[in-house]
Amino acid sequence: MLHDERMRTFIAIELSDEVNSELAAIQEELKKASSDVKWVETANIHLTLKFLGDVDERKAGEIKSILDKIASEYKKFEMSLFKIGAFPKLDYPRVIWVGIDKNCATVEEMAQHIENECEKIGFKKEDRPFSAHLTLGRVRSPKNKEALKDKILSISVKPLNFNADKITLFQSTLTPKGSIYTVLHQSPLQQFK
């Protein structure tokens, strides 16, 4: 086993198939604006808690222990899809996202907890405050920006519920066809009360 093998990794909550189907339908609707957007493959959409970047295998072991410890402190909880938005703002969209409703505070607290624990083992703290969202696509140019804005404003998101029942550590491998995500570790949350 190579000790200097480095992996691009991130920590996330996976979504249900039903949620992924709804997000795919939203993407299809948004594509009608014919804007210059790199859409995230639906199977790859998840709720990112922390992007770690390149880590070696030893560090990955420490991260797994942290996630197991944090997961043991949380009960499974329910979230729901909220509305569509864009960062930094709708008039100049860079990232198109769907928000999360219900137990948002729990997700934020969990992300903060992960942030603090990862900082203890040498990871840099995020500059921006955590915002619970699901990235649908990244805007590459201003082409048909107005049409895209109109589409975003016209779509109402079904408030589908889904459960957060585990924290997952993913490896992200960049390929010419897009990113391939591999599950490295899953830390189950506690059962519902």
Secondary structure, 3 states (H helix, E strand, C coil): CCCCCEEEEEEEECCCHHHHHHHHHHHHHHHCCCCCEEECCHHHCCEEEEEEEEEEHHHHHHHHHHHHHHHCCCECEEEEEEEEEEEEECCEEEEEEEEEECCHHHHHHHHHHHHHHHHHCCCCCCCCCCCCEEEEEEECCCCCHHHHHHHHHHCCCCCCEEEECEEEEEEEEEECCEEEEEEEEEEECECCC
